[in-house]
Amino acid sequence: EEKDIYIEMPGRMDYEYAQNMFFPRMYHSSYANDYKRWMDIKGHDVPYDQCGEPIMVNVPTQRENMKFFFSYQMNFMYWRYFMWNFAGRQNDIQGNGEIEHGNWMTGIPFIDNLLISNQEMMPQELKEGNKGHNVYYCLPLLLGIIGLLWQGYRGQKGVRQFWVVFFLFFMTGVAVVLYLNQTPSQPRERDYAYAASFYAFAIWIGMGVAGITRLLQHYCKMKELPAALVSLISLFVPVQMAGQTWDD
């Protein structure tokens, strides 16, 4: 008669996560071809257990992963939309990285030629002939930068106010990019997802007008003149934006 015995089983199993990476941005196998179309991915081979059978699979490197994050998710899927609102927009044709569709622009020829291509070579229907073609010459952007700098340098109270607006801007913009982890070839433009971030930056645009006014008042003896002058000049920015977007 056999006696009952205890059979020692393997203890804690050590799992290998060679195919995983820190901060995965290219993660969906269904979009592998889209990732490759967006950027040159060579990857590297790692071991993988497929239903008990060891195989080698090719996955993006950490460097390629981060390059995709900055070039597509941050630049193309956020910064491009941001600049649409505060610098200018090429046209309203949905873009997937092409130089002639849906890029941001400034309306300043030598800058736009460096950013995308020679705009004079573009057909009319892709620039002024397109109703979505809007140029603001980066004026709203400049006012916003002046505003955030002025707010940040207004002493302890200004710094506290700056961080309130900054975290509103960050949590409704970059944080949304991190959360969505978008794949290439989206079915539509996604600028609406970051609308609150653009509203937050618009607060700094208003601060920019106030900052310029205070600066001029500091150097001008007639205190009322700078406020009236800056208000009058600053009206050009919303008038320009309204004039450009009225037919959109």
SVG drawing of the C-alpha trace seen along z (x, -y; Angstrom):
<svg xmlns="http://www.w3.org/2000/svg" viewBox="-19 -112 35 114">
<polyline fill="none" stroke="black" stroke-width="0.4" points="0.0,0.0 1.4,-3.4 1.7,-6.0 0.3,-9.5 3.1,-11.9 3.4,-15.6 4.7,-16.6 6.4,-19.9 5.1,-22.2 7.0,-25.2 6.7,-28.2 6.3,-31.8 6.5,-31.9 8.7,-34.5 6.9,-36.0 8.9,-37.6 7.5,-40.8 10.1,-41.3 7.4,-42.3 6.2,-45.1 7.8,-48.5 7.5,-51.6 4.9,-54.1 3.6,-52.1 2.3,-54.4 2.3,-51.9 0.3,-49.1 -2.4,-47.9 -1.5,-45.0 -4.5,-45.8 -2.8,-49.2 0.7,-47.8 0.6,-48.8 -0.6,-52.3 2.2,-52.7 4.7,-51.7 3.1,-54.1 3.5,-57.0 7.2,-56.4 10.0,-54.0 9.8,-51.2 12.6,-48.6 11.9,-47.3 13.7,-44.4 12.9,-40.7 11.8,-39.5 10.7,-36.1 7.0,-35.5 5.0,-32.5 2.2,-31.7 0.0,-29.1 3.0,-27.3 5.1,-27.6 8.0,-30.0 8.3,-32.3 10.1,-35.5 8.0,-38.6 9.1,-42.0 8.1,-45.0 9.0,-48.7 12.0,-49.9 11.6,-52.3 13.1,-55.0 10.7,-54.4 7.9,-54.4 8.8,-57.8 9.4,-59.2 5.9,-58.2 4.5,-59.9 6.2,-63.2 5.8,-63.2 2.3,-61.9 0.4,-62.1 1.8,-65.4 2.8,-67.2 0.2,-66.0 -2.7,-65.3 -2.4,-68.2 0.1,-70.9 -1.4,-71.0 -4.9,-71.7 -3.5,-74.2 -1.8,-76.1 -4.9,-76.0 -6.6,-78.3 -3.7,-80.6 -1.5,-80.8 -3.5,-79.7 -4.8,-76.8 -3.8,-75.6 -7.3,-74.2 -10.1,-72.1 -9.2,-68.9 -8.5,-66.1 -4.8,-65.3 -2.8,-62.2 0.6,-63.8 0.5,-65.1 2.1,-68.5 -1.0,-69.7 -3.8,-68.7 -4.9,-70.2 -1.5,-71.5 -1.1,-74.6 0.4,-77.7 1.1,-81.4 0.3,-83.4 4.0,-84.6 5.4,-83.1 9.0,-82.4 7.9,-80.6 5.2,-78.6 7.6,-77.6 10.0,-76.2 7.2,-74.5 5.4,-72.6 6.4,-73.6 6.4,-76.4 2.8,-77.6 3.0,-79.3 3.2,-75.9 -0.1,-74.8 -3.3,-74.8 -5.8,-77.6 -8.3,-75.1 -5.9,-74.0 -5.1,-77.5 -7.1,-80.8 -9.7,-79.0 -10.5,-76.7 -12.9,-78.2 -11.0,-76.6 -7.8,-78.5 -7.3,-80.9 -4.2,-82.9 -3.7,-84.9 0.0,-85.6 0.6,-84.1 -0.8,-87.2 -3.1,-85.3 -0.1,-83.0 2.2,-85.9 -0.4,-87.6 -0.9,-84.4 2.8,-83.9 3.1,-87.5 0.1,-86.9 1.5,-83.7 4.9,-85.4 3.3,-88.5 1.1,-86.4 4.0,-84.3 6.2,-87.3 3.5,-89.2 4.9,-88.0 3.5,-85.3 -0.1,-86.0 0.6,-85.9 2.5,-82.6 -0.4,-81.0 -2.8,-82.2 -0.4,-81.0 -0.4,-77.5 -4.2,-77.4 -4.5,-78.3 -1.5,-76.1 -3.0,-73.0 -6.3,-73.7 -4.4,-74.0 -2.4,-70.8 -5.2,-68.6 -7.5,-69.4 -4.7,-69.2 -1.6,-67.1 -3.2,-64.9 -6.0,-64.1 -3.3,-63.1 -1.7,-60.8 -5.1,-59.2 -6.4,-58.7 -3.2,-57.2 -4.5,-57.6 -3.6,-55.4 -2.8,-56.8 -5.5,-57.2 -8.2,-58.5 -11.6,-58.6 -12.0,-62.4 -10.1,-65.4 -10.1,-65.3 -9.6,-69.0 -12.8,-69.1 -11.2,-66.8 -8.9,-69.6 -11.3,-72.6 -11.0,-73.3 -7.2,-73.5 -7.6,-76.2 -10.1,-78.1 -7.4,-78.0 -4.8,-79.5 -7.3,-82.2 -7.2,-83.3 -3.5,-84.1 -4.4,-86.0 -6.5,-88.4 -3.7,-88.5 -1.3,-89.5 -3.4,-92.6 -3.4,-93.6 0.4,-92.9 1.2,-95.2 -1.0,-97.9 0.7,-97.7 4.1,-97.8 3.3,-100.9 1.7,-102.6 5.0,-102.1 6.9,-104.1 4.2,-106.6 3.2,-109.6 -0.3,-109.6 -1.8,-106.6 -5.0,-106.5 -3.3,-106.6 -1.6,-103.2 -4.9,-101.4 -6.8,-103.0 -4.0,-102.5 -3.4,-98.8 -7.2,-98.1 -7.5,-99.6 -4.5,-97.7 -5.6,-94.4 -9.0,-94.6 -7.2,-93.8 -6.6,-90.3 -10.2,-89.2 -11.3,-91.2 -8.7,-89.4 -9.7,-86.0 -13.4,-86.7 -12.7,-87.9 -10.8,-84.7 -13.2,-82.3 -16.5,-83.9 -17.0,-81.7 -15.8,-78.4"/>
</svg>
